[in-house]
Structure formats: structure tokens, C-alpha cells
């Protein structure tokens, strides 16, 4: 999907000022409210905008430990294990991957002992062969998409 300069400006505002009204966004951008709403509707319909809820901090919710757990799965059981991961509340993301392992999960925990309990729970799931864990020490680049959006917008403007 092509993102043009106005889309880039809209997305920047949404990321930088998420609690602003559509009317105020339109005023800031210097476009009609209907134009802005049409852009927002298209960006949602095309799957560019996937949510509008708050971003929560696991650490502030009492789960400051972050680990990435690689899970190796018995052949033919990837879907079963993937479905079972959804029942573990400490798993905040899970991906099928290539390379060393079959699944990569992002796990949060209260402390290292709690992390060990979560990993033991994962190891006991039917179809799990083994796990390998890496504990994150410090976040170096926070999750962000604005630089990517701006890069796509610049590329689109040159065409």
C-alpha cells in the first residue's frame, strides 16, 4: 500500500498525539475534517492502523523481567503448541520463526524465579521438545514505527 506525504503526516500525529480529536488533527494538518476521516478510514481498512488503545508497560504492571524464549516443537505440533501459548498470560507475543527453533516468544515476569516458573510451564506443554531463553538487560531502541513511516513517505514523494 502506498503511503503519501499526507498519510505520513497523519500517522505522525497519531503516534505523537494519540489523544487528539479528529477535528484537531484536521486543523493542525490544514485539511478538511472529511478528508482526514477518509484517510483514517482507508488506513484502517488497509490494515496500516491496527489499533487505537493505550500502550501498556509490563514493568509498571509488576512484570519488569523481559525474556525471549525460543521453543523447539515436535514436528506436526506447531499449531497445537501455538494455541497452547495463548493460555499463558506472561507470553505477550509469539512468532513462528526460521533458524534455531520453531517459535519465538516474548515473555514478561515478576522476577527471575517467576520467569523460571513460566519456562517450566512451557516445557511441560505437549509437543515442546526444548526451550532456550535470553533475558533482556536493557531496551536500546523502543518499539517504533515513525522512522519507517517517514522513510516510506519520502520514497513515495520521490516517485
Order of alpha helices (4+ residues) and beta strands (2+ residues): alpha-alpha-alpha-beta-alpha-beta-beta-alpha-beta-alpha
